[in-house]
Amino acid sequence: MSKDREFLWRRLHSLLGVIPVGLFLMFHLSMNFTAVGGEQAYNNAVGKMDLIPHNLLLVIEWVVIYIPLLFHAFYGVFIAFTASPNTGRFSTYRNWMFSLQRFTGVFLVIFIAWHIFETRIQKALGADVEFNMIADIVSNPFMLGFYIVGIISATFHLSNGLWAFLVSWGITQSPQSQKIATYVTNIIFVILSVVGVAAILSFV
Amino acid sequence: MNIAANTGRMVKVEILRQDTKGGNGYWQKFQVPYRHGMNVISILMEIQKNPVTENGENTTPVAWDMNCLEEVCGACSMVINGRPRQSCSTLVDQLTEPIKLEPMKTFPVIRDLQVDRERMFNALKKVKAWVPIDGTYDLGEGPRMPEGKRQWAYELSKCMTCGVCMEACPNVSEKASFIGPAPLSQVRLFNTHPTGAMIKDQRLNAIMGDGGLANCGNSQNCVAACPKGIPLTTSIASLNRATSVQMFRNFFGSDHYVD
């Protein structure tokens, strides 16, 4: 990378994590949540996606999801591996969040790669994305556990990342504003986790 | 020797030694006669007087840095029982034994507990952590600083470049280029000073380079570790806002460099 670009790369990493990747995650979890209403409701909701012309959908997928996600993932792995976590010596809440953010980030790269392979790539190879596809995947208790951990990692990484976004762009400056942001992002974490886990459990 | 006048209690100390720059570290155990009100430096002075390990083997005296002995110079920082702090103001009575002393390994170790904090001084030069007053003629008085501002800026000026925040930060290490919390907070200090602020944009641009402000990972260890209670994370967040604005000014070529 060229000299003195690191500031821009880091800021871009912070921004892309929220817009569009974070927004997409919220959309994705909301879509999954329709499964709580049963197989029919879920297949109806997912079927709506097919109304978007295929080429337009591909462009949207690449611009809104794949390219930002790939940058966020690979630059994030670089960030994670240049850190030297020291929660053993400094066991404060924020230091634990620092380490967990990096840990969940690296885990999510693995989880999301597997998840995309199992769903989107299978669709491209001709499989049909519908209720039974996911039900088949999570009928294996190990995979159900893997998905639940993956979903909670994602909701944690987003909500804690939102807190860091607010600091990194200078929106929350004072200790008090950062504390309030901690409460708000924790609430977001709980809500998104409930939505995400309820959705996956309704495929069981 | 008036050691006999003591209580007879011995203080157990373990020190991570290193003979040469880049050499291997090894632990040595010592026992030092207790005196009332001892600090960590007085332990090291006892070892200097009698450099014999717990097993009775002769060894070299332990090397360390010190200067003011009142927690304002920052020279005597080391890792004491896992926490970076000043050895002058750390009292033996407040520590659990054995007392473990290690150098702050985020810096290059020169010998034993001595480290080279040069990267911090280089960082201060890089960010122009001073008020520019030199000219070819008398520049006269600068603008006055509001009293309320002076009061909190004074807190930032307490930084003694001791390196404790650098040691505590998980993003400052030999493998990462991050400038660290202390020099960043100095940018906020000198950008607050009415005369210092005249080159505000230069300081902001200096921390918007590689290894700069954006490498902060918000673990907030610095503010928890700072012996002077400097609001380092508030300084960093404040600079984040200032650089957000500067970033747009640079991108769109604004001529409002210093407001």
Interface residues (C-beta under 8 A of the other chain):
Chain A: K3 D4 R5 E6 F7 L8 R10 R11 I79 T82 A83 S84 P85 N86 G88 R89 F90 T92 R94 N95 M97 F98 S99 Q101 W163 A164 V167 S168 W169 G170 I171 T172 Q173 S174 P175 Q178
Chain B: G82 R83 A168 P170 N171 S173 K175 A176 M208 G209 D210 G211 G212 L213 A214 N215 C216 G217 N218 S219 Q220 N221 A224 A225 P231 T233 T234 I236 A237 S238 L239 N240 R241 A242 T243 S244 M247
